[in-house]
């Protein structure tokens, strides 16, 4: 999980482009970063990432899953408003976890 300062900077950057933080996915204890955002849902997962959303084209909602790490990496999905997309969230999180597992590691 990135630290509070970096999380705040990331959220600010996304907000400048119309995105809103909706959920944090945390592989371990969320630490102080996410606890400073009490209105944000925190979900336990296998990666550290943040879900952002904003209105998309044709009345759809764009959702972006952003990896919370030094290396920028994100996946975007689009959905109709008021449609439950829990399976789409799970699929995107699984795809990100699989991609991150292929990242080279610094030793």
Residue frames relative to the residue before (quaternion, step in Angstrom):
aa qw qx qy qz dx dy dz
X 1.0000 0.0000 0.0000 0.0000 0.00 0.00 0.00
X 0.4169 -0.6940 0.5218 0.2689 3.56 -0.94 0.84
X 0.5820 -0.6130 0.4014 0.3527 3.56 -1.17 0.51
X 0.7404 -0.4465 0.2906 0.4099 3.54 -1.35 0.35
X 0.6606 0.5208 -0.3143 0.4400 3.59 0.88 -0.89
X 0.6906 0.4639 -0.2800 0.4790 3.59 0.91 -0.90
X 0.6229 0.5260 -0.3442 0.4657 3.59 1.03 -0.69
X 0.6507 0.5085 -0.3158 0.4673 3.60 0.94 -0.85
X 0.6516 0.5060 -0.3148 0.4693 3.61 0.98 -0.81
X 0.6450 0.5166 -0.3165 0.4657 3.58 1.00 -0.81
X 0.6507 0.5038 -0.3115 0.4751 3.59 0.92 -0.91
X 0.6481 0.5195 -0.3152 0.4591 3.60 0.94 -0.86
X 0.6382 0.5290 -0.3151 0.4621 3.57 0.97 -0.87
X 0.6817 0.4777 -0.2860 0.4747 3.59 0.88 -0.92
X 0.6380 0.5379 -0.3307 0.4408 3.60 0.97 -0.81
X 0.6100 0.5580 -0.3512 0.4396 3.60 1.05 -0.70
X 0.7354 0.3772 -0.2101 0.5223 3.59 1.18 -0.51
X 0.6596 -0.5712 0.2868 0.3955 3.56 1.23 0.47
X 0.5207 0.6262 -0.4202 0.4001 3.59 1.25 0.15
X 0.1747 -0.7653 0.6115 0.0989 3.57 -1.20 0.61
X 0.4373 -0.6819 0.5209 0.2692 3.58 -0.88 0.95
X 0.1224 -0.8270 0.5480 0.0267 3.57 -0.79 1.05
X 0.8154 -0.0251 0.0900 0.5713 3.57 0.96 -0.83
X 0.2204 -0.7296 0.6303 0.1478 3.54 -1.23 0.61
X 0.1662 -0.7366 0.6473 0.1042 3.54 -1.07 0.83
X 0.0302 -0.8277 0.5592 -0.0343 3.58 -0.68 1.07
X 0.4009 -0.7223 0.5192 0.2191 3.54 -0.91 1.00
X 0.7818 0.1624 -0.0806 0.5966 3.57 1.14 -0.62
X 0.7712 -0.2418 0.2345 0.5403 3.55 -1.22 -0.43
X 0.5054 -0.6993 0.4194 0.2822 3.57 -0.82 0.97
X 0.3260 -0.7694 0.4990 0.2297 3.58 1.14 -0.38
X 0.7417 -0.4349 0.2784 0.4280 3.55 -1.29 -0.02
X 0.5386 0.6486 -0.4157 0.3411 3.64 1.07 -0.54
X 0.7612 0.3691 -0.2057 0.4920 3.57 0.66 -1.09
X 0.6141 0.5626 -0.3669 0.4144 3.60 1.04 -0.59
X 0.6007 0.5461 -0.3712 0.4507 3.61 1.21 -0.29
X 0.6954 0.4041 -0.2513 0.5384 3.60 1.31 -0.10
X 0.0828 -0.8680 0.4858 0.0613 3.60 0.55 1.11
X 0.6637 0.5113 -0.3203 0.4421 3.62 1.10 -0.50
X 0.6141 0.5483 -0.3395 0.4549 3.59 1.28 -0.13
X 0.4432 -0.6761 0.5259 0.2644 3.56 -0.95 0.96
X 0.1324 -0.7625 0.6289 0.0754 3.56 -1.00 0.87
X 0.0974 -0.8017 0.5897 -0.0057 3.54 -0.71 1.16
X 0.4135 -0.6805 0.5434 0.2659 3.57 -0.99 0.80
X 0.0981 0.7976 -0.5871 0.0969 3.58 -0.92 0.91
X 0.6102 -0.5658 0.4124 0.3706 3.53 -1.27 -0.28
X 0.7153 0.3127 -0.2224 0.5841 3.58 1.35 0.13
X 0.3647 -0.6539 0.5920 0.2981 3.56 -1.34 0.09
X 0.2347 0.7721 -0.5459 0.2253 3.56 -0.44 1.22
X 0.2611 -0.7439 0.5920 0.1669 3.54 -1.34 0.23
X 0.2900 -0.7309 0.5947 0.1676 3.54 -1.08 0.84
X 0.0570 -0.7622 0.6449 0.0043 3.55 -0.91 1.04
X 0.0709 -0.7907 0.6038 0.0718 3.59 -1.18 0.48
X 0.0503 0.7583 -0.6499 0.0035 3.52 -1.36 0.35
X 0.6082 -0.5351 0.4124 0.4168 3.57 -1.17 0.40
X 0.2188 -0.7819 0.5740 0.1058 3.53 -0.98 0.92
X 0.7401 -0.3786 0.3044 0.4650 3.53 -1.26 -0.41
X 0.8494 0.1860 -0.1359 0.4748 3.55 -1.28 0.51
X 0.6879 -0.5109 0.2841 0.4301 3.58 1.05 0.75
X 0.4984 0.6412 -0.4371 0.3865 3.59 1.24 0.13
X 0.3842 -0.6751 0.5723 0.2630 3.56 -1.34 0.18
X 0.2452 -0.7444 0.6031 0.1486 3.57 -0.92 0.94
X 0.1089 -0.7717 0.6257 0.0318 3.53 -0.97 0.95
X 0.0744 -0.7901 0.6076 0.0328 3.56 -0.93 0.92
X 0.2118 -0.7403 0.6291 0.1066 3.52 -0.95 1.00
X 0.0759 -0.8197 0.5676 -0.0150 3.59 -0.47 1.24
X 0.4274 -0.6944 0.5252 0.2434 3.54 -0.80 1.07
X 0.2720 -0.7516 0.5790 0.1608 3.59 -0.92 0.92
X 0.4391 0.6343 -0.4945 0.4003 3.51 0.29 1.37
X 0.6953 -0.4662 0.3329 0.4340 3.56 -1.27 0.19
X 0.6992 0.4296 -0.2625 0.5076 3.59 1.02 -0.78
X 0.3590 -0.7381 0.5211 0.2341 3.62 -0.68 1.01
X 0.1709 0.7501 -0.6197 0.1551 3.56 -0.87 1.01
X 0.0851 0.8089 -0.5738 0.0963 3.57 -0.85 0.96
X 0.1866 -0.7285 0.6470 0.1260 3.53 -1.33 0.48
X 0.1781 -0.7869 0.5849 0.0833 3.58 -1.04 0.79
X 0.0296 -0.7591 0.6498 0.0260 3.54 -1.11 0.80
X 0.2416 -0.7576 0.5916 0.1332 3.55 -1.24 0.46
X 0.0071 0.8117 -0.5820 0.0483 3.57 -0.99 0.85
X 0.5529 -0.5585 0.4947 0.3710 3.51 -1.29 0.37
X 0.5411 -0.6005 0.4589 0.3688 3.61 -1.08 0.61
X 0.8347 0.2270 -0.1714 0.4716 3.56 -1.21 0.56
X 0.5474 0.5599 -0.4268 0.4525 3.58 1.16 0.52
X 0.4320 -0.6891 0.5190 0.2631 3.58 -0.87 0.95
X 0.0283 -0.8287 0.5585 -0.0223 3.57 -0.56 1.14
X 0.1562 0.8356 -0.5107 0.1291 3.55 1.11 0.66
X 0.6602 0.4921 -0.3164 0.4711 3.59 0.94 -0.81
X 0.6244 0.5266 -0.3397 0.4663 3.59 1.06 -0.69
X 0.6134 0.5297 -0.3387 0.4780 3.60 1.05 -0.76
X 0.6729 0.5036 -0.2975 0.4529 3.56 0.83 -1.01
X 0.6537 0.5139 -0.3104 0.4606 3.58 0.98 -0.87
X 0.6606 0.4969 -0.3105 0.4694 3.61 0.91 -0.88
X 0.6509 0.5065 -0.3206 0.4659 3.60 0.95 -0.81
X 0.6421 0.5088 -0.3213 0.4749 3.60 1.02 -0.76
X 0.6490 0.5103 -0.3182 0.4660 3.61 0.96 -0.84
X 0.6544 0.4973 -0.3183 0.4725 3.59 0.98 -0.80
X 0.6329 0.5275 -0.3366 0.4559 3.59 0.92 -0.85
X 0.6700 0.4978 -0.2997 0.4621 3.59 0.92 -0.90
X 0.6501 0.5073 -0.3138 0.4707 3.60 1.03 -0.79
X 0.6566 0.5143 -0.3102 0.4562 3.57 0.93 -0.90
X 0.6164 0.5562 -0.3444 0.4382 3.58 1.04 -0.72
X 0.6807 0.4740 -0.2856 0.4800 3.60 1.19 -0.50
X 0.4692 0.6709 -0.4542 0.3514 3.62 1.25 -0.20
X 0.4755 -0.6363 0.5056 0.3367 3.60 -1.04 0.63
X 0.3084 -0.7555 0.5539 0.1650 3.55 -1.03 0.80
X 0.3911 -0.6777 0.5663 0.2590 3.57 -1.10 0.76
X 0.1612 -0.7965 0.5765 0.0856 3.57 -0.88 0.88
